[in-house]
Amino acid sequence: MKPRVLIVDDSITVRMDLRAVLSMAGFGVTSCPSCESALAVLKVQAFDLAILDVLLPDGSGIDVLTEIKQTPELRSIRVFMLSTEAEVRSRLLGLRLGADLYVGKPYDRGYVARMARELFKMSDYSGPPDSRRSLSNRKILVVDDSPTFREALALVLRQGGNQVVLATCGEDALALAAVERFDALFVDLIMPGLGGIETCRRLRAMPGTAHAPIALMTSSVEAHKAAEATAAGADELLLKPANLGQITERLRGLLLKKQREHAQIHAEPGARSDELPSAARGSLLYRQ
């Protein structure tokens, strides 16, 4: 029997798009445009997964999520949150209430389908013909207090097929890293409040980001800052304004570097960190 998915979004375009890709991926799909209609259909139909837009015309997807998690007969439904909303608190609230995944708009339709199939341990799925595969399924955290640079970098990373999460300060980055796992992080060096160096140091101490590549970004490089960044655990220092067209390749390089380090460590289980080659100890590179 096909897993059943409920899509709740006030955009008919989104509902039709997700219905098409999820049906192709092997799911039975029902869709509705509001909180009221979602709660009504949940009373009469059984679902395995709900995909909820955060912003709805008569409330919030958070309200539907809360109802699902507080109702014993609905509690087993898995939940994806879907929204253009970049406000960190709503994202954290959804995840802490029990959402399985938070997907930002614009979304990669193939990514949504693959994650849904993975959730139910269905066989591998190549996705629709337009699905981007080269660097897809990577979740990247971008931390920068400049909205212009933050959005520009996010756009480039999304064009590479990645899911991008945005934070405006170090404190929000730490809060997000406590509830989500990221494949790589781009962190501004100079920010109000918790700066990039201390943010990087604390991220390195967290289980979910201890081994994820971290790139610190700065408008100018000073020798003492480079040394501090290395000591804090940064893998790379990127000059701002960076050539954003090369960011995807830099991301690929960082991920490959971490994979090599991981493979080397596991190949030599007795090796200490001070016995590894310098490249495996997180040496800092400068990139224009």
N, C-alpha and C positions, 0 to 999 in steps of 0.2 A: 504493500500500500504506500502511495506517495506521501511524504511529509507534507503537512498543510501549512501554508504561510498566509498571515494576515498583513496586508500593507495598508498603513494609515498615513495619508498625505493629502493635503488640500489641492495639490497640483495634479491635474488630470494627466499632464505629460509624464510626470514622475510615476504615477500609478500605472499608466500604460507601458512605460519603458520597463519598469521592474517586473510587471506581470509577464511581459514577453520573455525577458531573459531568464526569469526564475522558472517559468513553464518549460522553456527549452532545456533548463538544467535538471528537470525531473521533479518539480514541485507542483502541488495543487495550490492555486492562488485565489484568494479573495481580497478585494480591496475596498476601502471606504475613505471618505474625505474629512471626517471630523471625530472628535472625542465621543460625542453622543452616539454616532453610528457604530464606532468601534466597540464601545461598551455593550451596545445592544447585540451585535453579532457575536461577541464573546460569550454571551449567555446561552446562545442556541447552537453554536458550532464549536467543534474541537480544533485546536491549532497546536502545531509544534513550534512555530516561530512567528514572532510579531516584529515587523519593521515599522518603527514609529517615528514620524517627523516630530521634532521638538515643538515647532511653532505651528499651531492649528487654529482655525478661525474661532473655535469655541473653548479654547483652553490650551493645554500643553500635552505633548506626548509623555511627559513626566507623570501626568495624572493617570494616564492609561497604564504606564509601567507600574506605578504605585498600586493600582487596583489589581493588576496581575499578580504582583508579589505578595499582596495582603490577602488574596482569596485562595484558600487551600486547593480548590479544584483547578485553579489556573496557574498555580505556582510553578509547575513544571515547564511552562512555555518559555522558550529561550527568546531573548529580545535583542534586536539591533536598534540603536538610536540613529536617526538620520537628520542632519540639519546643517544649514549654512551658519548657524549661530556659533560665533567664536568665543563667547563668554565662558571663561574657564569654570566658573562655579556651577553652571548648568551641566556642563560635561561631567564634572566630578560628582555631582549629585546623581546623575543618571547611572554612572558606573557603580557608585556606592550603594544605590538602591537595588542593584542586581543585573543591570544591563550587561550583555555579553560582549558587545562591540559598539563603538561609537564611530559612525562613518560621516565624514564631512562632505558637504556639497561644494563644488561639483564632484560627483562620485564616479568611480570607474565601475561600470555595470558588471564587467567580468569579475572584478574583485569581490563585489557583493555576492555574486553567484558562487564563486569558489569558496568563500568563507562560509556560506550557508551549507554547502555540500560537505565541507570539512567538519562543520559542527555536528552533522549527523553521520559522519564516517561513511559517506557515499563515495563511490569510485571517483578517480580523478576526472576533472572536467576542464577542457581546454578553453572554454569561454566562447563568447560570440566572436565572429570574424574580426571585429574592430578592437578586440581586447588587446591592451598593451602588455607584453610579456617580459621585455628585457630586464626591467628593474621593478616589475610590479610586485605587489604584496609586501613592500617595504613600508614601515610606518616611521615617519620622520618627525621629530620635534624641532621646531624653529622657535628660538627665544630671542626676541629683540624688541626694544622699546620704540623703535621707529616703525610706524605703520606702513610707510612707503616701501622701505627695504624689506620688511617682513613679508608683505604681500607679494612683492616682486620675486623674492626667493621662493616663496610657496608656489607661485605660478610655474616657475621653471621646474621645480621638483615634481609637481603634479603632472606636468607635460611628459616627464620621464616615467609615468605610470605609478607614482607613489601616493600613499595616503599621508597627508601633511596635517599636523596638529600645531596650532599656534599658541604661544604664550608671550606676554608682554614684559615679564620680569622673572627673576630667579626664583622667587617664592612660588609663583604659579608653576614653574617648571618642576620644582621638587614635588609639589602637590600632585601634578599629573603623573610624574614618574613613580609615585607611590601606588598608583592604581592601574597604570597601563605599562606595557612593555614596548619599548621603542628599539628599532633596528639601528638608528643613528640619530645624533643630536647636533644641531648647529646653534651655538650660544654666543650672543654678543659679549664682547669683553667688558665694555663700559656700559653699565645700566644703573638707574637709580635704585637705592636699596641694596639688595644682594647682588654684588658684581659677578662678572663671568667667571673669575678665578675661583671664588668661593662656591659659586653654583656648581662648577665643574668638580671641585673637590668633594662636595656633598653627594653629587650624582655618582661619583666613583665609589662611594661608600654604601650605595644602595644596591641590593641584590639584583634588581631588574636592569640596572644600567652599569653594573661593575665592568662589564666586558663590551658594551656597545661603543662604537667609535664616536668620539666627541671632537668636533671642530670648533675652536673659538674664532670669532670674527672681530676684526679691529680695523680702524681707519689708519693706524700707523703702528709700526713695530718698534718697540724699544727693547734693548737687550735684557733688562731686568724683568720686563713683563713676559718675554719669551721664556726666561728661566722659571718664572712663577707658574706659567701655563704648563710647562713640562712637569714641574713638581706636582701640580694639581691633577695631572693625569690626562691632559689634552693630547690628542693624537696629531692635531694639525692646527696651524694658525693661518687663517685666511685673511688677506688684506681686503678692506672695504674702501671704495666700492669695488667689489670683485667682478670679474668677468662672469656674469651669471650664466652665460652660455656654456661655461665649462664646469658648472657646479655638479651636473649629473655625472660627468666623468670623474670628478674628485670624489663624489659619493661612492662610485664603483671602486675606485682605488682604495678608499678607506675600508669598505666592506671586504674586499679581497685580502687586504693586509690583515684584518682581524681573523679571517678564515685561516690564513697561513699560520698566524700566531697560535690559534687554537689547535690546529693540526700538529704543530711542532711540540706544544706543551703535552698533548696527549700521546705523542709518539715517544716522548722522553719523560715518563711520569716521575722520575726521580730528580729531574732538573729543577734547580731553584731559579727564581726570577733573575738573580744576579749572574747566573751561568748562561742565560740566553743571549743570543746576539743582540746588538744594540737596536736593530730594527724591531725586535720583538719586545723591547722594553718601552715602547711608546715614544720614540724620538720625534722631535717637532720639526715639521717641514714648513717652509714659507712659500706661499703660492700667490702669484699676481692674478 
